[in-house]
Structures are given as structure tokens and as C-alpha cells.
Amino acid sequence: MLCCCYLSASYAFCQDTAAHIAIIPEPVKLVQNTGTFTLPATITIEAPDLPAVTSTVQFLEQRIKNATGYLISHSKQAAAPTIKLSLNKTVDQIIGIEGYLLTSTPTNITIVANQPAGLFYGVQTLLQLLPKEIESNLVMPEVKWQVPCVAITDYPRFGWRGLMFDVSRHFFTKQEVKDFINQMARYKLNLFHWHLTDDEGWRVEIKSLPLLTTKGAMRVTRTGYFGDFSKPLPNEPADYGGFYTQEDIKEVVEYAKARFVNILPEVDVPGHSMAAIVAYPELSCTPGADKYNVRAGEKTNEWHDDGTFTALVDNTLCPANEKVYVFLDKVFTELAPLFPFEYIHVGGDECSKDFWKKSDAIAALMKKENLKTMNEVQSYFEKRIGKIVASKKKKLIGWDEILEGGIADDAAVMSWRGEQAGVQATNMKHEVVMSPTTFTYLDYMQGDEALEPKVYATLRLNKTYEFDPVPAGANAKYIKGGQANIWTEQIANTRHLQYMTWPRSFAIAECVWSPKEKKNWNGFVQKVEQQFKRYDISGVKYSPSMYDPIFTAKGTSGNLQVTLATEIEGLDIYYTFDNSFPDKFYPKYSSTLTWPKDAVMLNVITYRKGEPIGRLISMPLSEMQERAGIKK
């Protein structure tokens, strides 16, 4: 019987072939036909002789060689190429610049696109159609190297599909940055937002301002919970950090270009500028700035319940100081030629005005320019920075605070404090990238804080998957796309970076590439599990938090009650209050638990089809009481 099926939002495809198809992000259209294509021991790849295509062919060749050990030859016009990549002579309007058509039959594989980027993305899909062992760097001789016969039409929903990586709070090497770019490109993410400066370090060489890196790139070493670190001591050595030379930047840009990833550099001003102020104290409005240190993670703000904060130190550049604009002109003069991308990100977020309010220079500026509020002072600053950026033939984009006090006509907005600022900006006819904390902040905990490194908020995978870059009320014409952000205050190494990035970035990839109507949570979970198997082989770390239970505690009539739930379907929860470790022979959760008198610990684990799948969570009484609002 012919099995020809469309992968749709219902995921009602043939059960005997479902395991073969697990593509993230979900293609626009996929038809699965009968049969498979088997890689021969000698493979011929035919492709256009263009540099932008050559890098893609080399990438494909390396993956195949590493895992299969097969011989690969190249031909412009082979009689019967095994894999054929070709560019359309007549543009296919449907698939656009980044789309592709992939067809696999029992005899060969073809990928057709309008532009080299489409061939690259077609190759990423092809690799996901091959067995998971294709991710191995060692030859896997027992694998049947087969691809299901399919016809795929695919193209992105948005042109801006990004991840932001903060290398200021913790420094990551050039190779670690390349690894990050390589991994994101595998899932058709094409915008790398590089957060290069902040209070904790200035990470890019500016030759005309050498102190930015000789002084601003290093801080004292601290380990523990960022935000609670002890203050640097007098004369304590600043021995942690680093920066990228301009040659490093050029190398990373070329590396990203080969993977069709644009790089958006960010210089975060006027707030978050402590590293720059330590290097050049005259940029501050506040006397005594020459005594400041590059922040090591000590407390610098008092945060309030309404989300506002009071600054304990002045980490802002002074909008009333002409030296600031000379300084930034030098920075952008050197930065702009390093990055071909059309935008430069200038930050603008969380700018404390507490010290500006005490500044005579700011008061004089407000009188001179007829500025009524501190938000208007920041707006004055942003508009002047916009002119500097424009003089370097670049466009300005900033965090949504740049809307406050008035925004320059040609500025683009990155909406992070929820969605409303983005909606507002689109209706003001400003280009917008959606990046709301609600769905896209990957530094947030992704499971229960009993297991996760504690951060101030939680963002589970299923919530990330709900992200829609076009929220209600927005003018879709001005939405460029979306991205996720990875702030690294609590991320000190690349393994934990991977843990925090995946699988939630799978969700982001699908939200910004795939048609909205093709998204399906249960089907996505199945695909994520297939990607986990690939990561097990390639050695990329990921979070298994989607298998862990969700705890809800309430105090009712003097009793502590605990409700357990699961993020994904098909899991059983087993538990114990007697301090032993539960397995499938212990009580199975079925309804709300009442905490027994004198019990001090609830141990919980999830199973699927009789096998353990979640991590053992030990939940103490004190934690549940606190969450329930029960006073001890």
C-alpha cells in the first residue's frame, strides 16, 4: 500500500515512517513517499563552483566522511550524481532568498534553491533526514545510511532569526563563539547578536582607546551566585576576563558568513557602562568614578517589587559630557567596518538616572535643550548616538527603553520587556525585533529550582514554544522577526551554556522559521527527543527538564497540599515522603498530595512506559511551605 503523507499540524503521518522524520524547524511542506535512498560507498556531489556554495559542500562532505568513512568525489556534471545541489536560473518566488526544494528518491538526492543560503539550509535538513549517527566524528560501520524518500518545500517565516550571546558577564573564547554560531546555524538561525560590552567587561579591541581592553576587559575572580559576590578588595588583582582583537572579530565574521549568519554587535550605552568608565572615568557624570572597579558580580542595584531599581553606583555615561560623544564616535568608527551587517545595537536598557538627577551638568543640559524628564535626557543621548551610527553607514537598533522620552525616526526597536513596547513601535512605523522575556530569555531556569541553578525567573520549554513574533495588535509589516537572549551572569562555561540553550532554542528556531499553523507541541516534543539522541552522539549538552515534574504548593486549612504535573504527555510520577528514593514500585501520583505530619522531604521521579526518564527531585518541606506562603 502506498504511504504518501503530509506532515501537518495534526502530525497524522504514517506510524511506520514517523521515526525517520524529525526535522527542526518544521518544514513548510513535506511529502513522504515510499522507499529510501541508501548512500553508496562512493558518493558524488555536484554543486555550483561558487565560494558561498563551496563552504556548504565542504561542511556536508565533512559530516558524511566523519561518520561513514565513504569516499566522496566532486563533479560539475556527473552522469548520475549522488547528491546534487543547484541554483535556479529562474527565481522561484515561493521559496525566496533562503528557501529550498529537497527531493530524495531511491536513486539520488537533489537540493534546489535561488541563493546559496537556501542550499545551506537544505543541507541542514538533509543531515536531519540521515540517521542520528551522522553527527559522529568517528566512523560508524554498522549503520544503514538511508534517507526516506521525501519532497520538501521550505522557506522561513521571518528573515531575522536570532540568538543573543552575552560574552561580557563571562568571557568565552573565540572558538567557543564559533561553536555557538555553528550550532545555531544547524537549525536555520541566522542572526548572532553579540553582546560585547557591559559592566563586567569590554570585549572588543578599539585601537584608538586602548584602556578599554587593558583595564576594562578584566575583573577580579569570583565564583558562586552572581549578584551576591563580595566587592573587589583594594589592590586585588583583576585576573579574569579577556577580549577579542579586531583580527579575531574578522575571523568570526567570516566563519559566520560561511554559515549564512549575520552578526549584530552590541555596545550597551549609556547604562551598563562600568567597564568603559573604569577605563575612562571622565565619561561619568559622578565625581569619584576613578575609584570604580570593573564589576565582578557584586550587588550594584537595589531592586524593588515593581521591577524598578535604585542604583548604588553610577554605571552610566554622561549625556551632558561632549567627551562621551567623541568617545563613542571613535568606538563606532572602528566597530562599523568589522561587521558587514546593516545594524549596530546600542543597548539603552536599564539606564539608571539616579546619579543624573544629582548632576549639575545634566541640569544645565536639560535647561539648554528644554528637556523636561530624565527619559528625555536619555532620548537626547540616543538621538545623538543615532547620528553617529548613521555617519558610519549603519542603522541603529536598541532595547525598548529607547522609546521612552521620544525615539529617533529611523531607529529600530528590540522589544524585551514583554510585547507591548514592540506593538507600540510597530504602530509608530518602526522596525521591530521581538524578544520578550515572557518567551525568549534563555538564562531563566527551565525546570524546578530544586535542580536548576537559581535565577530570578523560570521559562519552561513549552512556554518558549508558544512564542509568536507577531503579537496581537502589532503591525506585522514592521516585525523583522524574533530572537532569544542568553545573558551569562550565571553561565560561566560553555557546557552550561549548551545546557541553557538547548532544547529551548529548538523552540525558538521553529517559532521564527516555520509557518504558525504547522506548530504542534506534541509533535515538537517527539522531534526534540530525536535531537537529544543526536546530541548524545555529538557531545552537545542539553537540558532534560521537560521530563521533570512541576510542583505547585498551597496552604489549605492549615495543611500543605502539593500538586504535581508534567510538561509533556505520557509520563508517570512516583513519589515518597519517607526519605527513600522512589521508583516504579512506589506510590504513583494520581491527585493532590497532603503533606504528612512530621515528613520533611518529598522525593519525586518520572517514568515513561516503565522506564525512568526524569531526574530524581528531592523537595524539602521548607521549600514547599515557602512557595505556599506558609509561615514557619
N, C-alpha and C positions, 0 to 999 in steps of 0.2 A: 504494500500500500504506500502510495506516495506521501511523504511527510513534508509538506511545504507550509511554513507557518510564519506569521508576522510577530515580532516581539512588540507588544503593545503595553499600554499602562496596566492592563489586567494580568500581564505575564502568563497568558494562557497559551503557552507553547508546549510542544511535544515533550513529554517527560523523558523519553529515552535519549533526547539530544540536549536537554536543558543544561546538563553539566558542562557541555562544551562551550557554551556561550555565556560569558561573564565579563562584558565589556564595560569599563568605566572610563569616561562618562557614556551613558546610554546613547547609541546612535539614533539619528533621526528616523531611519527606516532600515530594517534588516529582514531579509527573507532567507530562511534556511531551506536548502534543497537536499535531496538525497545524496548520499555518498560523502567521501572525504578525499582530500588531496594529501598524498604522502610525499614528504621531502625525499628526493633521491640522494644518493651518496655523493653525487657530483651535481652542484647547483649552479645554474647560470642566471645571473642577474643582468637585466637590460635596463638602462636608465639614461636620461639625457646627460650629456657631458657638460654639466654646469656646476660651478663651485658650490652653490646652495643645495644642489641635489647630491653631489659627491659626498658631502658630510653625512647626509641621511643614509646613503648606501653603505658608507663605512660603518655607521652605527649598526645597521641591520646585519651587515656581514660579521661584525664582531660578536654580536649576540648569538648568531647561528653557529659560528665557528667554535665559540667557547663551550657551548652546551652540547653540540652534536659531534664536533670533530670532522664534519664533512668538508669536502673541497668546494671552493667557490671560484667561479670564473666570471668574467665580465664581457659583455658584447653589446654593441650598439644595435646590431640587427641579427641576433641569433635566430636560427631556424625555428627553434621551439624553446624560448627562454622559460626557466622555471618560475621566476618572479619578474614581472615586467612593470616598471614604473614609467609613466608617460605623462606629458603635459598636453593639454588640449590646444589645438591650433585655433579652434573657435571657442570662445569663452562660454562655459556653461553658467548661465546666470543664476541657476538654482543653488549651486554649491559655493559660489562666491570665491573669495580670496583664500580661505583656509579650509574649504571643504574638499571632499574626495569621494570617489566611487571605488569600492573594493569588490572584486569578484573572485571567488575561488571555485574552481571546477575540479573534476578528477585528474585533469592534465596540467593545470597551471594556476598561477595567481596573478592578477593584474590590479594595479592601483593607478587611477587616473585622477588628475587634478588640474586646476587652472594655473596654480602657482606652486613653487617648491614647498611652501608651508603645508599645503594640502597633502603632498606626498609624505612629508614627515609625519603628519597625523595619521595618515593611512597606515604607515609602517607601525606606529604605536598600537593601532587596532589589530594589525596582523600578529604582532607579538602576543597580544592577549588571546588571540584565537589558537595559538600554538599551546602545547602542553606547558604546565607551570614550570617544568624543568628547564625551559628556555632561559630562565633567569639565572641558571647556574653558571659559575665561572669554571667549572670542571666538566669534562665530558661525561655525559650520562648515557652509557651504551645500551641500556635495556629499554629505553623509551621509544615508543612508536611516535615518530614525528609527523603527526597528522593534523590537518586543518579541516574543520567541517566546511562543506560546500555552502557558500553564502553569497548573497548580493546585497551590498551595503551602500546606502546613500547617506552621507553625513556632512554636516556643516554646523558651525556654532551659532548659538542664540545671541551671544554678545561678543564684541571684539575685545573687551577688557576683561580678562580672566586672571585674577591676580592672587598672589600671596605676598604679604609684607613680612620681612625678616629684620628684627631689631638686633643689630650687632654692637650696639653701644653699651647696653646694660651688662652683657657678657660678650667678650670678643671671640669671634670664630675665624679660623684661618681661611686663607684664600681657597684651599682645597675643600674645606667644609662648605664654603659658599657654593663652589662649583657642584658639589654633590647634591646640595639642596636644589639648585637650579635643574640639574639633570633629572632628579626625581619628580619635580613638579611638571616638567615638560612631558614626562611619560603619560601624564593624564590630561594633556592638552591645555594646561595652564600656561599663559603666555606673557604675564606681566609680573616681573620681580621688583617689588617695592623695597628698596634698600635703605633702611633707616640708619643713617651713617653718623648722626651726632645726637648727643643728649647730655644730661647732667653727668653721666658716668663715663663718658669718653668721647673724644673726637677721633673718628676712624678714617679720615681721608686726608692725604697729603695735600697741603696748599703751600706751594714753594715760596710764595711771597709772604707767608705768615707761618714761619717755621715753629713758633712756640705752640701752635695748635696741636702738633703731634709730639714735640719734645716734652711738653708739660701737660697738655690736655688729653693725651691718649692713655695715660697711666694713672692708676689709683692704688690704694692700699688693698691688700688681700683680705677678704672676709668670706667666711663660709657659714651657712645657716639659713635663716629666713630673711630674705631681702626686705628692707624697710625697718627691720629691728636690729640691724648691725650696730656695733659700737662706733662712735665717732673716731676718725683718724687722730692719732696722737701726735703731738708736736715732734717733728723730725722723723716720724715713722716712714719707712721707705715706701714709695709708690712703685710697686713691683709687679702689678697685674695689669694687663691690657694689651694694646697693640694698635696698628693702623695699617691701611693699605696704601702702598705707594701709587703714584699715578700709572706706573707701568703695570702694577697689579690690577688696577681698575681696567686698563685697556685689555688685559688678558681675559679678565672675567667677562667683559662686554663681548669680546669675540667668541668666547665659549658659549655665552647665552645666545648670541646671534646664530650660531650653528644649530641651535635647538629652537629657533624662532621665538625666543623670549626677549622682550624688551625690558630694559632696566630703568626704573624710575628712581633717581636719587632723592633722598630727603635730607635737608639741612633744617633742623627744627628750631625755629626762632619765632617770636622773641623770648618765649619761655623755654624751659628745658635747655638752658644755655650755660650751665655751670662750667662745663669743661672749657668752653670758649672764654668765659670770664676769668677762670684761673690762669689761662694763658695770657689774656689781655684785660686786666682789671679795669682799665679806663673805659671799657664798654658798658660798665654798670652805672646806674643812677645812684648807687648806695655807697657812702664812704665805708672804707674798711674792706672792700672787696678783694684787696690784695692779700687778705688773710684767709681767704676761702681755699678749700681743697676740692679736687675732683671728687664727686660724691662716690662713696664706697658702698652705699646701701643703707646709710643711717637715716633716721627719721628727719624729713625736711618740711613736712606739712602736717597740719592738724586737720584731719578730715571730719566733716560733720555729717549728720544723718541725712541731710537733704542733698548730699552729693557735692556740696561746696567745700572749700578748704581755705585755711589760713596758712600763709607761707611763714616758715620760721627763718628762712634765709632767702636772699634775693637772687634767684637764678634767671633773671630776665635781662635782656639787652635794653638799653635806654633809648626809647624813641626820640627823646629830645637831644640826643648827642649826635652831631654830624659825623663823628668818627665811626659810629656804628654803620652808617651807610657807605662810607669809604671802605670799611672792613668787609661788608657783605658784597660790595662790588668786586673786590679782589677775589673773594671766595667763588662767586658765580662766574667770574671771568675765567678762572682755571677749571671750574667744575663742568661748565657747559660743553666744552669741546670733548670731554671724556665720554659723554653719554649722548649717543645719537637720538635718543627718544625725545619727542617734542615737548614733554612736560618736565618741570622741576617742582618737587614738593617742598614747600617752605614751612611745614608744620603749622603753627598757630594755635595749638591746643594747650589747654590747662595753663594759660598765662596768668600768673598771679599779679594782681595790680596793687597788692598791699603796700609795697615799697614805693610804687609810683605815686601813691596818694601822699607820701611824705616828702616827695621830691620838689624842690623849688624849680628845678629845670623843667619838670613836667608841668607844673603850674604855669610857668612862663609860656611853654609851648601851647597849652590849652587856650591861653589868652590870645596869643598871636594868631592861632589858626581857628579860633572860635569853636573849640571843641568842648562839648558840654559834659561828656561822661568818659569814664576810663575805657569803655568799649570803643568809643570814638577815637581815643588815643591809639588803641591797637589798630583800628581801621586805618588811621593816618599812616601808621607804620607799614601795614600790609600793602597799601596802595603805592607807597614809595618803593617797597621791595618789588612789587609787580612791575614797575617801570624799569628797575634794574634787570630783572629777569627777562623782560621783553627786549631790552637792549642787547641781550645775548642770543636773540632769536629763539627764545623758548617761551612756553606758556606756563603760567603759574597755576598750581593746584595746592589746596591746603585743607586742613581739617575743618569741620563745620563751624568752628568758632569764628572763622573769618567772615561769616555772615553778620555777626554782631557788630553794631556800630556802623554798618554800611560796607558793601562789598564792591570791589572794582568791577567794571563792566565785563571784562574779559577773563575773570578768574573762574576756575573750576573748583568744585567742592567735593570733598570726600566725607560722606556722612557717617559718623561713628557713634554719636550719642543717640542711638535709636534711628528711626527712619524719618522723623518729621522734618528735620533740617534738610534732608535730601529732597523730600517732597516740596518743601518751600522753595528750594533753589531751582528745581526744575520748572516750577511755575513762575519763577523770575527769569526763566530762559537761560539759566547757567547749566553748563555740562556738569554731570554728577556721576561719581562712582559710589555705589552703595557698599558700606562696610560696617553695619550696625553691630554693636556689642551683643545685641539680642541673639544673633545667629552666628557671628563670624569671628569672635575673639578666641583664638585657639590657645591662649595662655590660661584660660579658665579651666578649672577642674572638669574632667569628663566623666567622672564617676563619684562615688561617695568619698568624702574627705577622710573617712577611716582608712582608705587605701591610697588616696591621691596626695601628692604634695599640696599642702593647704594654700589656697589662693582665695580671694575675696568673693568669688562667684563660681557657679557651675554651669557648664554648657555641654549637654549630652549630645551624642551623635544624632539622635532622632530630631532634636531641636535644630541643629545645624542644617539637617536635610530639608527643613521647612523654609529655608531662606529663598525669598523671591526678590531679585534685584529691582523689580518694578512694584513697589508697594502701592496700596490703594491711595488714590488721589494724586499720584505722580504723573507728570507729563512724560510718557515713555520716550518721546523723541529725544529728550536730553539725558537719558540714562545711558552712560557709556558701558556699564557692566558692573561687576562686583568683585570683591576680594575678601580674603580672610587675613587677619593680622596676628602675628606671633610676637608678642612682647616677651623679652627674655629675663626679666627680673629674677624669676625663679627657675630659669632654664640655663644651666651652667655648662652643658656639654652636648655634643652632637647626638648621642644616643637618646638623651631625654628630649632633645629637640624632635627627633623622629617620633618618639612616643607621643608627644603632644600634637604633632602634625597629622599623623595617620591613625585612624581612618577618617578623621573629620574633614581632611582636605579632599578625600574622595567625594564626600557630600558636596563640598564647595564646587568641585570640578563639574559634577552633574548639574548643579543648580545654574551654573553660568554657561554651560555648553548645550545641554540637552533641551529639547522642547519641554515646556512646562507640563504639557499633557502627558508626556512619557514618563514622568517621575512616579515611582511606586515604591513605598517604603519596604514592603516585604520582599519585593524583587531585588531592591538595592542591597538589603541585608545578605541575601544569598550571594550576590556578586562580591560584596566585601569579604565574605568568608573565603571565596576563591582567591581574592587578592592576598589575604593573610597567608595562604599556602605558598604563594609566590614570594612573599616577603620572608617566610621561613627559609626558603632556599637562597634568596639573595642576601640575607643577613640584615635586612632593614627592620628596625624595631617599630612596633606599633602597640596601641593600647587595646586590650581585650575588654574594656569597660562595658561594652554593650551587653556582655554576658552577666554582669554583676547586678544584684537586686537593688531596688530603690526603696529606701526606708522613709516612712512618714510616721512621726510620733505625735500623739495627742494626750493631753491630760483630761480624763473624763471621770467625774465623781470621785476624785481622789485616786483614781487608778491611772497608771501609764499604759496606754494602748499603742501598739505598733502595727502598722500596715505595711506589707511587703508587695512589691510589684516588679515586673520585668520590662525592660525597654524593648525587647524583641519577643516574638511569639515562640511557643513550643518549649519553654523552659519550666522545669520543676524546681521548687525551692525546698530545701531541707534545713532543719534548724534544731538547736538545742539551747537550753538555759542552764545546763548542769556543768558547764565548763569543759565538756568533752567536744571532740571535733566531729561534726555531723557528716554522714554520707547517706546513700540512698536507703539505708536501713533505719534511719532516724525518722522522726515525725515529718510528714510532708505538709508544707504550708497550704492552707485552704481558705482561711479567713483571718480577720484581725486578731492579733495576739494580745492578751492581757499579761503584763509583766508579773511574774510570780513574786510573792513576798520573799525578801532576802536574796533573790537572784541578783547577780552583779554583772553578768555577761550574756549576750545573745550572740551565738555563733551561727552563721548562715553560709550556705553554699548552693549554687545552682547546678542542675544536671539537665542533660538532654538525651532522651532515649536510653536512659540507664547509665550514661557516662558523665563524669564530672566535666564541666565546661567553664564555670565561673571560678573566681578566686575565693578562698575562704575569707570571710569578713568577720572579725570579732568586734562587736559593737557594745561598748560599756554602758552600764546603767546611767552614769553621769552624763554621757553624751546625749542619750535619748531624753533624759529629763530636761537638759538644756534646750533641745530642739522643741520640746513640748511646752516650754515655758514654765516648767515646774521648779519652784524654788526648793533648794536642798535644805 
